[in-house]
Amino acid sequence: MSNKKLLETIVFILVVVGGLNWGLVGLFKIDVVAVIFGEMAALTRIIYVAVGLSAAYKLATKMKVAKK
């Protein structure tokens, strides 16, 4: 698997996890990431940052493709 394909797979998984987590927070007030790793534990914060960076990456790559 190429590095770009691996990055795209990781980004996809993180964006899906983030989206599902926010959906659960909105619907049921359940933050699955915080339940699993602890409320604002270091690992929880790292996951939130990784999800945010993944979303920014997807946005940037979509904008790059749209300009072509």
N, C-alpha and C positions, 0 to 999 in steps of 0.2 A: 504494500500500500504506500503510495507516495505521501510526502509530507503535507501537501496541499489537501489531498483527499482525507487524511487523518484529521487535519485542522477543521475541515468542513464538517466532518462527522461529529467531532467534539462540540463545535459551535452549534450544530443542529440539536444535539442532545441537550445542551445547556439552555438553549432558547425554549425548547419544548418543556423541560423541567421548570423553568422560570414561568412560562405561561400557565402551565397547569397549577403551579403553586399559587400564583396570583388569582387564578380562578377559584381555587379552594378557599383562599383568604376572603375573597369577595362574597362567595356563596355561603360559606360555613364558618368563617373566622378561624380556619385551621391553617396554620403555617407549617406545612409538612417538613420543610428544611429545618426550622427551629425545633420542631418536635423530635426529629432524628438526631440533630447535632447539638442542641441546646440553644436557649434564647440568647442571641447575640454573642455566642461563643466565637472564638477566633475562626474556627472552621466554617461556621455559618456565615460570617462576614466575608470570608474568602469566596464561598460559593456565590453569595449575592454579587460580589464584584465580578466574578467570572461570568455570571449570567448577564450582567450589564455590559461588560466588554464584548461578549458574544453578540448581543443585540446591536451594539454599535458597529461591530464588524460586518454583520449582515446588512445593516443599513448602508454602510459605506460601499460595500461591494455591489449592492443593488443600484445605488446611485451611479456608480462607475459604469455598470452595464447599461443603465438608462441613457447615459450621455453618448454612448456609441451609436 
